[in-house]
Amino acid sequence: MAWIALLIAGLGEVGGVISLKLSEGFTKLKPSIFTLLFGSISFFMLSLSLKVLPVGTAYAIWTGIGSAGSVLIGMYWFKEPKNRMQLVLISCVVISVVGLRVAEG
């Protein structure tokens, strides 16, 4: 259950960062509300996962999901620049997250 909570926390982190971008510095109400909502969900679910998982592993996976997801959505949705090296490096982050999950069991 802790791993599911951590996955939800990571996805909440992605939602929070994307909403933050859409809020344009908290000048738009709906995205600003979603930023706070997703951020709260993310931290709450992370706190649940930390009851069971080691803090270093959980934090690394949480930030890995957040950063990889945000970069990929930014490239796709916001048409941010992308190149082969960025995709290779994001793949390394994803592989590292999966590796940490496998190592913890």
DACOR-V54443 format. One record per backbone hydrogen bond with DSSP energy under -1.0 kcal/mol. CO is the residue of the C=O (numbers start at 1). NH is the residue of the N-H. If there is no record, write none. Layout:
BEGIN
((CO,NH) (CO,NH))
END
This chain:
BEGIN
((1,5) (2,6) (3,7) (4,8) (5,9) (6,10) (7,11) (8,12) (9,13) (10,14) (11,15) (12,16) (13,17) (14,18) (15,19) (16,20) (17,21) (18,22) (19,23) (21,24) (23,27) (23,28) (28,32) (29,33) (30,34) (31,35) (32,36) (33,37) (34,38) (35,39) (36,40) (37,41) (38,42) (39,43) (40,44) (41,45) (42,46) (43,47) (44,48) (45,49) (46,50) (48,51) (49,52) (49,53) (54,58) (55,59) (56,60) (57,61) (58,62) (59,63) (60,64) (61,65) (62,66) (63,67) (64,68) (65,69) (66,70) (67,71) (68,72) (69,73) (70,74) (71,75) (72,76) (73,77) (74,80) (83,87) (84,88) (85,89) (86,90) (87,91) (88,92) (89,93) (90,94) (91,95) (92,96) (93,97) (94,98) (95,99) (96,100) (97,101) (98,102) (99,103) (100,104) (101,105))
END
